[in-house]
Amino acid sequence: MNKPILYVFNISHYCEKARWALDYFGIAHEVRHVMVGTHRRLAKKLGAKRGSVPFLQTHDGVIAGSDAILDWCEAQPKSRTLTLVGKDSEQVRAIEKRLDDVLGVHVRRYFYSDALINSPELVRPLFSKGLPLWQRAAVTVGWSRIVPIMIKMMDLGPRQGQESLAIVEQELAWCDGLLSDGRPYLCGDQWSRADLTAASLWAPVVAPKEHPIYPGAVYPSAVAAKMKEWAERPTMQFVRKMYATHR
């Protein structure tokens, strides 16, 4: 293997976090787009400890999860002149964990509870982009069967979407609060993995122009309305700035 291979869903914000980490540290890698429904079998075949994307195939084995991939990037020899640890590593890690465990989960659940139930045709092109021709065809042909499986696995629905929306708005208020003193980054004056994580996981409801997937995507009307409502909140401005400055 000449360079690490990153397996992703194009649409996944956790995959964006892993892509960004590899790009930031200047680690040459190959991106392989995985067809929805095959990722768990592929992960098992490669020996990944978890079945969800992203996972990174390296000379050291398979690294699963965006946080673990970021750890791996930090540990590489060529990364020694760069760091995302921050001045207060415990605070940085605590914020990253909350973002990973709460925000990322509920942004996804809120978005899909609208998109996959009310407008599944808007989502399919995002899952198909980057796949080989035969897999794009398979997703197109099988989409009507794939969607109900995804709805069940991710526990989606109108009630679930509203629950997640409430949590997303709580997390938006929390992030706004962190930035309320005018600091440039979530943990003060230094760019860290907390900022990379926040920008990546908020990106689906910001669609910054530097993002490789979301600009130009057609959003369900309810999600689009919320994005417009939130657009000038401090956190959303922060996300756009992080992409413009660091992506």
C-alpha positions, 0 to 999 in steps of 0.5 A, spaced: 500 500 500 503 506 497 499 511 501 493 510 506 486 509 504 480 513 507 473 510 506 467 515 506 460 516 505 461 523 501 455 526 505 458 524 512 460 530 516 464 525 520 468 523 514 469 530 512 472 531 519 477 525 517 478 528 510 480 535 513 485 532 518 489 528 513 489 534 509 491 539 514 497 534 516 499 534 509 498 526 509 497 524 502 492 519 502 486 516 497 479 517 498 474 511 496 467 512 496 463 506 499 456 504 497 451 505 502 449 498 505 456 495 503 460 499 509 459 494 514 461 488 510 467 492 508 469 494 515 469 487 517 473 484 511 479 490 513 479 488 520 476 495 523 473 495 530 467 499 528 462 498 522 461 505 520 465 510 516 470 513 516 475 508 517 482 509 514 487 503 512 494 504 514 500 500 514 499 500 522 492 497 521 485 500 520 483 506 524 476 507 525 472 513 527 474 520 525 477 522 532 481 516 532 483 518 525 485 525 527 489 521 533 493 517 528 494 524 524 497 527 530 502 521 531 505 521 524 512 523 524 511 529 518 506 532 523 511 534 528 511 541 526 503 541 526 498 540 532 491 541 533 492 539 541 491 546 543 493 550 549 489 546 554 488 539 551 483 537 556 478 542 554 479 541 547 478 534 548 472 535 552 469 540 547 471 535 541 467 529 545 461 533 546 461 535 539 462 528 536 457 525 541 451 530 541 452 535 536 454 530 530 449 525 532 443 530 532 445 534 526 445 527 522 438 525 525 435 532 524 437 532 517 435 525 515 428 525 519 426 530 514 430 528 507 429 521 507 422 521 509 420 527 505 425 528 500 429 522 499 430 523 492 434 529 494 439 525 498 441 519 493 445 524 488 449 525 495 450 518 496 452 516 489 457 521 487 464 518 487 462 511 486 464 507 480 458 507 475 456 500 477 455 502 484 451 508 482 447 504 478 446 500 484 444 505 489 439 508 483 435 502 482 435 500 490 434 506 493 427 505 494 429 499 498 435 502 502 431 508 504 427 504 509 433 501 512 436 507 513 430 510 516 430 504 521 437 504 523 438 511 524 431 511 528 428 517 524 421 520 523 417 526 525 418 526 532 425 524 532 427 530 527 423 535 532 427 531 538 434 532 535 432 539 532 431 541 540 438 538 541 441 542 535 438 548 538 441 547 545 448 545 542 448 552 537 446 556 544 452 552 547 457 554 541 454 561 541 456 562 548 463 559 547 464 565 542 460 570 546 467 573 548 469 575 542 475 569 542 477 567 535 477 559 536 472 555 541 478 554 546 481 561 546 486 564 541 489 557 538 486 553 532 485 546 535 481 539 533 475 542 537 474 547 532 476 542 526 470 538 529 465 543 530 466 546 523 466 539 520 460 537 524 456 543 523 457 544 516 451 540 513 447 546 516 452 551 514 454 549 507 460 553 507 463 554 500 469 551 501 466 544 503 467 539 497 460 536 498 454 541 501 455 547 496 450 546 491 446 541 494 438 541 494 436 541 501 429 539 504 424 546 505 424 545 513 432 544 513 433 550 508 428 554 512 432 553 519 439 554 515 436 561 513 434 562 520 441 560 523 445 563 518 448 569 522 448 566 529 455 567 531 457 559 531 455 559 523 459 565 522 465 561 525 464 555 521 464 559 515 470 563 517 474 556 519 472 553 512 475 560 509 481 560 513 483 553 514 480 548 509 
